[in-house]
Amino acid sequence: MAGAVVRVGDTVRKPAGPHTPAVHAVLAHLADVGFPHAPRSHGIDDDGRHVLEWVPGPMAHPAAAHTPPVDPAAVGRLLRSLHDALDGWAPPADAAWGCPIPTDGHDLVVHNDVAPWNLVLAEDRLVLIDWDACSPGTRGWDLAYAAHGFVPLEPATPLRAAGDRLCALADGYGLNETGRHRLASLLGPRAWSMHTLLEDGSRTGTQPWARLAAEGHAEVWRRHASWIDAHREYLHASLLA
């Protein structure tokens, strides 16, 4: 997604952009408050690349054969810790954000891309990587996207398992009843927002969304969003069980 990303020793180097100072500020704040589930940011190198901590470990996706899925309750706990660490933090006044999808509010800075393909299963912790899309948003918006990837909310997931894992995510987060109603209302719109991004990219030729749409990702998101809509009432009831 970011172009030429390389490992150099115990660091990762990736192309910087207008959003990079804001990403660095977010990661520096998380380091200052002792949040353990994000890589450390070391600024910009002489070649204009963002320098980040290399975190060893397999990715949650793609998973090795016979590897059990990540516990959604653990993801919920991670997200609650992340949101609490960022709640009340004021980003730089001149922050430029790289989120390609409008969020549903500006309560606090959120990750916007919490998914198995951005989670490192380190030996001693879970580490959330790829912060390029972080921006002001809401807790529910972040949770709804995480639910899609970690339940996962898709036709291949048995419905009862989807309901149980969605509830486990909310339980891990410590989500109250109001938050559960709100999360249920955001599951469909959050999935459709990804479909819209890819379809718009295909129509305008905007990269990398046009390429991803051509590879079939827009159709995947359409199927998943339609499945969520079709089972909205069951998923809502599962969250309140």
C-alpha positions as CSV (number, residue, x, y, z in Angstrom):
1,M,0.0,0.0,0.0
2,A,2.8,2.4,0.9
3,G,5.2,1.6,-1.9
4,A,8.8,0.6,-1.1
5,V,8.7,-0.6,2.5
6,V,12.0,-2.1,3.7
7,R,13.6,-3.5,6.8
8,V,16.9,-2.0,7.9
9,G,18.3,-3.8,11.0
10,D,15.7,-3.3,13.8
11,T,13.8,-0.6,11.9
12,V,11.3,-0.4,9.1
13,R,11.6,2.4,6.5
14,K,8.6,3.5,4.5
15,P,7.9,6.5,2.2
16,A,6.9,9.6,4.2
17,G,4.1,11.9,3.2
18,P,2.2,14.9,4.4
19,H,0.6,12.7,7.1
20,T,3.8,11.4,8.5
21,P,4.4,14.2,11.1
22,A,0.9,13.6,12.5
23,V,1.6,9.8,12.6
24,H,4.9,10.4,14.4
25,A,3.1,12.6,16.9
26,V,0.5,9.9,17.7
27,L,3.2,7.2,18.1
28,A,5.4,9.5,20.2
29,H,2.4,10.2,22.5
30,L,1.7,6.5,22.8
31,A,5.3,5.8,23.7
32,D,5.3,8.6,26.3
33,V,2.3,7.1,28.1
34,G,3.7,3.5,27.9
35,F,1.3,2.0,25.5
36,P,2.9,-1.3,24.5
37,H,0.9,-2.2,21.4
38,A,2.3,0.1,18.8
39,P,5.8,0.4,17.2
40,R,8.0,3.3,18.2
41,S,8.5,6.1,15.7
42,H,12.1,7.4,15.1
43,G,11.3,10.2,12.8
44,I,12.6,10.7,9.2
45,D,15.9,9.4,7.8
46,D,18.3,11.1,5.4
47,D,16.4,9.5,2.5
48,G,13.1,11.1,3.6
49,R,11.6,7.8,4.9
50,H,9.6,7.3,8.0
51,V,11.7,5.2,10.5
52,L,9.7,2.8,12.7
53,E,10.5,0.1,15.1
54,W,10.7,-3.4,13.6
55,V,8.6,-5.8,15.7
56,P,9.4,-9.5,15.2
57,G,6.6,-12.0,15.0
58,P,4.1,-13.5,12.5
59,M,1.1,-11.5,11.3
60,A,-2.4,-12.4,12.4
61,H,-3.2,-12.5,8.6
62,P,-2.2,-14.5,6.7
63,A,-2.0,-17.0,9.5
64,A,0.1,-20.2,9.5
65,A,-1.8,-23.5,9.0
66,H,-3.6,-24.7,12.1
67,T,-3.1,-21.4,13.9
68,P,-6.2,-20.5,15.9
69,P,-7.8,-17.1,15.2
70,V,-6.9,-14.2,17.3
71,D,-9.1,-13.9,20.4
72,P,-11.5,-11.0,19.7
73,A,-11.7,-10.2,23.4
74,A,-7.9,-9.6,23.4
75,V,-8.4,-7.2,20.4
76,G,-11.2,-5.5,22.4
77,R,-8.9,-5.0,25.3
78,L,-6.1,-3.6,23.1
79,L,-8.5,-1.1,21.5
80,R,-9.9,0.0,24.8
81,S,-6.3,0.7,26.0
82,L,-5.5,2.5,22.8
83,H,-8.6,4.7,22.9
84,D,-8.1,5.5,26.5
85,A,-4.5,6.5,25.8
86,L,-5.6,8.9,23.1
87,D,-8.8,10.3,24.6
88,G,-8.1,13.9,25.6
89,W,-4.8,14.1,23.7
90,A,-4.6,17.1,21.4
91,P,-2.8,16.5,18.1
92,P,-0.6,19.2,16.6
93,A,-2.7,22.1,15.3
94,D,-1.2,21.7,11.8
95,A,-1.7,17.9,11.7
96,A,-2.4,16.6,8.2
97,W,-4.1,13.2,8.2
98,G,-4.0,10.5,5.6
99,C,-7.3,8.8,6.2
100,P,-9.1,8.3,2.8
101,I,-12.5,7.7,4.3
102,P,-14.5,10.3,6.2
103,T,-15.1,9.2,9.8
104,D,-18.3,9.6,11.7
105,G,-17.0,12.1,14.2
106,H,-13.9,13.7,15.8
107,D,-14.0,12.6,19.4
108,L,-10.3,11.3,19.5
109,V,-7.6,10.1,17.2
110,V,-8.2,6.5,16.2
111,H,-6.3,4.0,14.1
112,N,-8.9,3.5,11.3
113,D,-7.4,0.2,10.0
114,V,-7.5,-2.3,12.9
115,A,-7.4,-5.6,11.1
116,P,-5.6,-8.9,11.2
117,W,-3.2,-7.8,8.4
118,N,-2.1,-5.0,10.6
119,L,-1.6,-7.0,13.8
120,V,1.8,-8.5,14.7
121,L,1.7,-11.5,17.1
122,A,4.9,-10.7,18.9
123,E,6.2,-13.1,21.5
124,D,5.1,-11.0,24.5
125,R,2.3,-8.7,23.1
126,L,0.0,-7.8,20.2
127,V,1.4,-4.9,18.2
128,L,-0.8,-2.8,15.8
129,I,1.1,-1.5,12.8
130,D,0.4,0.7,9.7
131,W,-0.7,3.9,11.3
132,D,-0.8,5.9,8.1
133,A,-4.6,6.2,8.1
134,C,-5.0,7.3,11.7
135,S,-7.1,10.5,12.2
136,P,-9.7,12.0,14.4
137,G,-12.7,9.6,14.6
138,T,-14.8,7.8,17.2
139,R,-14.4,4.7,19.3
140,G,-17.3,3.0,17.6
141,W,-16.0,3.6,14.1
142,D,-12.7,2.0,15.0
143,L,-14.5,-1.0,16.7
144,A,-16.8,-1.5,13.7
145,Y,-13.8,-1.9,11.4
146,A,-12.0,-4.2,13.8
147,A,-15.2,-6.3,14.1
148,H,-15.2,-6.9,10.3
149,G,-11.7,-8.3,10.4
150,F,-11.5,-10.1,13.7
151,V,-14.9,-11.8,13.9
152,P,-14.8,-11.8,10.8
153,L,-18.1,-10.4,9.5
154,E,-18.4,-12.3,6.2
155,P,-20.5,-15.0,4.7
156,A,-18.0,-17.7,5.4
157,T,-18.4,-17.2,9.2
158,P,-21.1,-19.3,10.8
159,L,-23.7,-16.9,12.1
160,R,-23.7,-18.1,15.7
161,A,-19.9,-17.9,15.8
162,A,-20.1,-14.4,14.3
163,G,-22.4,-13.3,17.1
164,D,-20.3,-14.9,19.8
165,R,-17.1,-13.4,18.6
166,L,-18.7,-10.0,18.1
167,C,-19.9,-10.1,21.7
168,A,-16.5,-11.2,22.9
169,L,-14.9,-8.1,21.1
170,A,-17.4,-5.8,22.9
171,D,-16.8,-7.6,26.2
172,G,-13.1,-7.3,25.9
173,Y,-13.5,-3.6,25.2
174,G,-15.8,-3.2,28.2
175,L,-18.5,-1.7,26.0
176,N,-21.6,-0.5,27.8
177,E,-25.2,-0.9,26.5
178,T,-25.2,2.4,24.7
179,G,-21.9,1.6,23.1
180,R,-23.2,-1.8,21.9
181,H,-26.3,-0.2,20.3
182,R,-24.0,2.2,18.5
183,L,-21.5,-0.4,17.4
184,A,-24.4,-2.5,15.9
185,S,-25.6,0.6,14.0
186,L,-22.1,1.2,12.5
187,L,-21.2,-2.4,11.4
188,G,-22.9,-2.0,8.0
189,P,-22.0,1.6,7.2
190,R,-18.3,1.0,8.1
191,A,-18.1,-2.0,5.7
192,W,-20.0,-0.1,3.0
193,S,-17.5,2.8,3.4
194,M,-14.7,0.6,2.2
195,H,-16.8,-0.5,-0.8
196,T,-17.5,3.1,-1.7
197,L,-13.8,4.0,-1.4
198,L,-12.8,1.2,-3.9
199,E,-15.7,1.9,-6.3
200,D,-14.9,5.6,-6.3
201,G,-11.2,4.8,-6.9
202,S,-12.1,2.5,-9.8
203,R,-14.2,5.2,-11.4
204,T,-11.7,8.0,-11.0
205,G,-8.5,5.9,-11.5
206,T,-7.2,6.9,-8.0
207,Q,-4.5,4.6,-6.8
208,P,-4.1,2.2,-5.0
209,W,-7.9,1.9,-4.8
210,A,-8.4,1.4,-8.5
211,R,-5.9,-1.4,-8.6
212,L,-7.5,-3.1,-5.5
213,A,-10.9,-2.8,-7.0
214,A,-9.7,-4.4,-10.2
215,E,-8.3,-7.2,-8.1
216,G,-11.7,-7.9,-6.8
217,H,-11.6,-6.2,-3.4
218,A,-14.6,-4.0,-4.0
219,E,-16.8,-7.0,-4.8
220,V,-15.5,-8.7,-1.6
221,W,-16.5,-5.7,0.5
222,R,-19.9,-5.5,-1.2
223,R,-20.6,-9.2,-0.3
224,H,-19.5,-8.6,3.2
225,A,-21.4,-5.4,3.7
226,S,-24.6,-7.1,2.2
227,W,-24.1,-10.0,4.6
228,I,-23.9,-7.7,7.6
229,D,-27.0,-5.9,6.5
230,A,-28.9,-9.1,6.0
231,H,-28.0,-10.2,9.6
232,R,-28.2,-6.9,11.3
233,E,-30.9,-7.9,13.8
234,Y,-29.1,-11.1,14.9
235,L,-25.7,-9.3,15.3
236,H,-27.4,-6.5,17.3
237,A,-29.1,-9.1,19.6
238,S,-25.8,-10.9,20.0
239,L,-24.1,-7.7,21.2
240,L,-26.8,-7.3,23.9
241,A,-26.9,-10.9,25.0
